[in-house]
Amino acid sequence: MLIMKEVILEKALTYIEPGPVTLVTTADGGKNNVMTISWTTAIDFDGHIAIITGAWNKSFSTILKTGECVVCIPPAFLAETAVGIGMVSGADADKFERFGLTALPAKTVKAPLIGECMACLECKLVEYIESYGFLVLKVTRVVENENISDRRILHAVGDGTFYADGERYDLREKMKTKLPPGL
C-alpha cells in the first residue's frame, strides 16, 4: 500500500528548487565579485533567463547599476567552493582570490568569466521585477570549458543538501518537433 504523509509547507521548495547552482559574477568599477545563486530558470527559447536575488547580496546592486553579469555553471566538484562563496560577502573579501577562481575576460560584458566553470553565460539585464526579486536577463554570449570532463550539474535542494545528476537520458528523437532550431 502506498502511503503519503503531509509535511511542512517549507518543504515545498526542496522538491521544486528551479535550476542549477550558479556563480554569478559582476564588475563594479574594476572590482570583480561573485555570488552563489540556485534560484535560476530559463524563461523562453530566445535566451532569456531569470535569477532571483535581492539587496542582501552585494552583487545585486551592481547588476542593477551596470545592467550586466555573467552566470557561470560550476561542475559538481566545486560544491564546497560554491557554498563557501555564498557564505562570504563581497563587501568583506575578494572572493576570486579567497576561493582560487580564475577571472577571464568576457566579450559582451565587463563582468568576468570563471575559468573553473563548465559554462558561462554573458548576460544583460532586461527587467527587474521587484515584487519577486526577479532579474530578467538576456544571454548575449555562451562559452563552454571543454577541459572539464566531469559534466555533472549541481542542484540545491534548499535544505543544505545538493544532488549532481550524472546519468544522461537521450530522448532527442522523441522530442525533435519541440526543440528550438540549432539544438
VONU-693300 format. One line per 8 residues: number of its first residue (from 1); their letters; for each residue x negated, y negated, z of C-alpha. Coordinates in steps of 0.2 Angstrom, whole numbers, plus 5000, padded with zeros to 4 digits. Each point is the difference from the previous one (the first is absolute). Example, Ala and Ser with C-alpha at 12.3 -4.5 7.8 and 13.67 -1.06 7.14 Angstrom:
# VONU-693300
1	AS	4938,5022,5039 | 4994,4983,4997
This chain:
# VONU-693300
1	MLIMKEVI	5000,5000,5000 | 4994,4983,4995 | 4999,4987,5015 | 4999,4981,4998 | 4997,4989,5015 | 5003,4982,5002 | 4984,4990,5004 | 4996,4981,5003
9	LEKALTYI	5003,4988,4986 | 4982,4994,5001 | 4996,5017,4993 | 5008,4995,4983 | 4984,4991,4994 | 4990,5016,5003 | 5010,5009,4986 | 5001,4985,4988
17	EPGPVTLV	4983,4990,5002 | 5000,4994,4982 | 4982,5001,4992 | 4982,5004,5002 | 4989,4992,5013 | 4992,4986,4991 | 4986,4987,5004 | 5005,4983,4994
25	TTADGGKN	4986,4988,4997 | 5000,4981,4999 | 4987,4986,4998 | 5003,4983,5008 | 4987,4987,4996 | 4987,5014,4996 | 5003,5010,5016 | 5006,5018,4996
33	NVMTISWT	5012,5008,5011 | 5010,5017,5000 | 5015,5006,5009 | 5008,5018,5001 | 5018,5001,4994 | 5011,5016,4998 | 5016,4991,4995 | 4998,4999,4981
41	TAIDFDGH	5011,5005,4986 | 5001,4998,4981 | 5016,4991,4996 | 5001,5002,4981 | 4991,5007,4984 | 4992,4982,4996 | 4986,5000,5013 | 5010,4992,5014
49	IAIITGAW	4996,5007,5017 | 5005,4994,5018 | 4990,5000,5016 | 5008,4996,5016 | 4991,4990,5013 | 5001,4983,5010 | 4991,4987,5010 | 4992,5012,5012
57	NKSFSTIL	4988,5005,4986 | 4987,4986,4996 | 5000,5006,4982 | 5018,4996,4998 | 4998,4981,5001 | 4985,5002,4988 | 5011,5009,4987 | 5014,4986,5002
65	KTGECVVC	4986,4987,4998 | 4990,5007,4985 | 5014,5010,4992 | 4990,5015,4997 | 4992,5016,5008 | 4994,5017,4996 | 5009,5016,5005 | 4987,5014,5002
73	IPPAFLAE	5004,5019,5002 | 4988,5008,5012 | 4997,5019,4999 | 5006,5010,5014 | 4982,5002,5007 | 5001,4981,5005 | 5014,5003,5012 | 4990,4995,5015
81	TAVGIGMV	4993,4984,4991 | 5018,4995,4995 | 5006,5002,5017 | 4985,4990,5007 | 5003,4986,4987 | 5018,4999,5006 | 4995,4998,5018 | 4988,4985,4998
89	SGADADKF	5004,4983,4995 | 4991,4991,4986 | 5000,4985,5011 | 4988,5009,5012 | 4989,5010,4988 | 4993,5002,4983 | 5009,5016,4996 | 4990,5004,4984
97	ERFGLTAL	4984,5000,5010 | 5008,5008,5016 | 5007,5015,4990 | 4986,5002,4987 | 5011,4995,4985 | 4993,4995,4983 | 5008,4984,4993 | 5000,5000,4981
105	PAKTVKAP	5006,4986,4989 | 5017,5001,4993 | 5004,4992,4983 | 5017,4992,5001 | 5000,4995,5019 | 4987,4993,5012 | 5003,5014,5013 | 4988,5014,4999
113	LIGECMAC	5002,5018,4995 | 4994,5013,5013 | 4987,5012,4993 | 5004,5014,5011 | 5019,5001,4994 | 5006,5011,4987 | 5010,4986,4991 | 5003,4982,5002
121	LECKLVEY	5014,4989,4993 | 4997,4982,4997 | 5016,4991,5004 | 5008,4982,4999 | 5013,4995,5012 | 5017,4998,4991 | 5012,4998,5015 | 5001,5000,5019
129	IESYGFLV	5016,5006,5007 | 4999,4993,5018 | 5014,5009,5008 | 4992,5017,4997 | 4982,4995,4999 | 4999,5006,4982 | 4986,4994,4989 | 5004,5004,4982
137	LKVTRVVE	4985,5002,4990 | 4996,5002,4981 | 4986,5011,4997 | 4988,4992,4987 | 4986,5013,4999 | 4997,5018,5006 | 4983,5008,5003 | 4996,5018,5005
145	NENISDRR	4985,5007,5009 | 4995,5015,4990 | 4987,5005,5012 | 5012,5005,5014 | 5004,5018,4997 | 5012,5002,5016 | 5016,4992,4992 | 5011,5003,5015
153	ILHAVGDG	5011,4985,5004 | 5002,4996,5019 | 5018,4997,5006 | 5005,4993,5017 | 5014,5008,5009 | 5003,4985,5011 | 4996,5008,5016 | 4981,5000,4999
161	TFYADGER	4998,5015,4990 | 4996,5002,4982 | 5002,5013,4985 | 4989,5001,4985 | 5008,5009,4985 | 4989,5011,4991 | 5011,5012,4991 | 5005,4994,4982
169	YDLREKMK	5016,5005,4991 | 5000,4995,4981 | 5018,4998,4995 | 4996,4987,4986 | 5008,5011,4987 | 5016,5001,5009 | 5000,4981,5003 | 4993,4993,4983
177	TKLPPGL	5016,4991,4995 | 4999,4990,5016 | 4982,4995,5001 | 4995,4983,4994 | 4989,4999,4984 | 4982,5003,5003 | 5002,5011,5015
